[in-house]
Amino acid sequence: MNDFSAERLFEGPIADEYEMLKRVCPQAAEMSRRVGEFVAAWTPPVGSGTLDVLEIGCGTGVTTLNLLHSRSDLRITGIDNAPAMLDQARRNLASDLEGERLRLVENDALSYLRRAPAQSFDIVASGYALHNFLEGYRRQVLEEVFRILRPGGVFVNGDRYALDDTLEHLRRTQAEAGEYFRIFLEMGRPDLLEQWIIHLFSDESPDHVMRLGPALALMQQIGYRPTAVHLREGVNALVSGVKP
Ligand SMILES: C[S@@+](CC[C@H](N)C(=O)[O-])C[C@H]1O[C@@H](n2cnc3c(N)ncnc32)[C@H](O)[C@@H]1O
């Protein structure tokens, strides 16, 4: 597929009013918090100094902020390909951007990863971004993440991971769509309702859907060992994989 226009889901009303995600999907912010918690508790390989962290799909900076607060020995690069999201991140993280601990880069995740040197990061973190990727693209991203991690480095992702029980997953998605209608119609915002329903269709399409079992199997296949699921709540999970 060469036309990525269907992938530009974080521009227009959804990006401009991204704060709305807290109402339609409070679990996303919770997964971001868990990513920060994981990094805070993570023990780096012996001899590591300042830890280089790459955040994929930093958006408006929700997960970035949790990473910044998680520990003081991090140097974070946040990448995102949506200018409207990054503009908000620059505002939300203005004081952190003045120092040496954080930089934000506007780029496509895979393009950035392909140019990054092998073994150049200790941690690759992400919150609620990978489920937006097309399956083939996501595979390449995970392969590149593995390449750029230093031995002993870790990939951690707090994200929407579809249930392996497809019928139960469908039930939950139907309930979610119902919630969108309730919230946005109560607010008198059919315009946002339309955008979020379109977004949900994208997330749930067979080209995108990221089921937990196959996602872990893919990470194993690429070479991550061990892989772990630290938390499973509804359609969300906190997953990690170490580069041996
Ligand atoms: C649901 S938002 C999550 C943002 C943030 N991580 C958070 O915790 O709120 C997903 C983000 O991934 C970004 N994104 C999607 N596809 C991308 C790609 N191919 N390359 C870089 N960023 C991408 C979007 O622009 C968006 O900002």
Ligand as a Chemical Component Dictionary entry (heavy atoms), coordinates in Angstrom:
data_LIG
# 
_chem_comp.id                   LIG 
_chem_comp.type                 NON-POLYMER 
_chem_comp.pdbx_formal_charge   0 
_chem_comp.three_letter_code    LIG 
# 
loop_
_chem_comp_atom.comp_id 
_chem_comp_atom.atom_id 
_chem_comp_atom.alt_atom_id 
_chem_comp_atom.type_symbol 
_chem_comp_atom.charge 
_chem_comp_atom.model_Cartn_x 
_chem_comp_atom.model_Cartn_y 
_chem_comp_atom.model_Cartn_z 
_chem_comp_atom.pdbx_ordinal 
LIG C1  C1  C 0  -3.178 7.856  20.319 1  
LIG S1  S1  S 1  -1.825 8.937  20.074 2  
LIG C2  C2  C 0  -0.867 8.649  21.533 3  
LIG C3  C3  C 0  -0.024 9.817  21.879 4  
LIG C4  C4  C 0  0.783  9.712  23.159 5  
LIG N1  N1  N 0  1.750  8.625  23.112 6  
LIG C5  C5  C 0  -0.084 9.579  24.392 7  
LIG O1  O1  O 0  0.261  8.781  25.251 8  
LIG O2  O2  O -1 -1.089 10.293 24.493 9  
LIG C6  C6  C 0  -0.838 8.157  18.815 10 
LIG C7  C7  C 0  0.256  9.061  18.286 11 
LIG O3  O3  O 0  1.057  8.295  17.375 12 
LIG C8  C8  C 0  1.400  9.135  16.283 13 
LIG N2  N2  N 0  1.701  8.318  15.107 14 
LIG C9  C9  C 0  0.835  7.526  14.418 15 
LIG N3  N3  N 0  1.454  6.963  13.371 16 
LIG C10 C10 C 0  2.748  7.382  13.414 17 
LIG C11 C11 C 0  3.885  7.137  12.609 18 
LIG N4  N4  N 0  3.817  6.332  11.546 19 
LIG N5  N5  N 0  5.052  7.744  12.931 20 
LIG C12 C12 C 0  5.135  8.573  14.002 21 
LIG N6  N6  N 0  4.087  8.855  14.805 22 
LIG C13 C13 C 0  2.906  8.262  14.522 23 
LIG C14 C14 C 0  0.172  10.004 16.079 24 
LIG O4  O4  O 0  0.463  11.178 15.355 25 
LIG C15 C15 C 0  -0.268 10.265 17.510 26 
LIG O5  O5  O 0  0.292  11.444 18.015 27 
# 
loop_
_chem_comp_bond.comp_id 
_chem_comp_bond.atom_id_1 
_chem_comp_bond.atom_id_2 
_chem_comp_bond.value_order 
_chem_comp_bond.pdbx_ordinal 
LIG C1  S1  SING 1  
LIG S1  C2  SING 2  
LIG S1  C6  SING 3  
LIG C2  C3  SING 4  
LIG C3  C4  SING 5  
LIG C4  N1  SING 6  
LIG C4  C5  SING 7  
LIG C5  O1  DOUB 8  
LIG C5  O2  SING 9  
LIG C6  C7  SING 10 
LIG C7  O3  SING 11 
LIG C7  C15 SING 12 
LIG O3  C8  SING 13 
LIG C8  N2  SING 14 
LIG C8  C14 SING 15 
LIG N2  C9  SING 16 
LIG N2  C13 SING 17 
LIG C9  N3  DOUB 18 
LIG N3  C10 SING 19 
LIG C10 C11 SING 20 
LIG C10 C13 DOUB 21 
LIG C11 N4  SING 22 
LIG C11 N5  DOUB 23 
LIG N5  C12 SING 24 
LIG C12 N6  DOUB 25 
LIG N6  C13 SING 26 
LIG C14 O4  SING 27 
LIG C14 C15 SING 28 
LIG C15 O5  SING 29 
# 
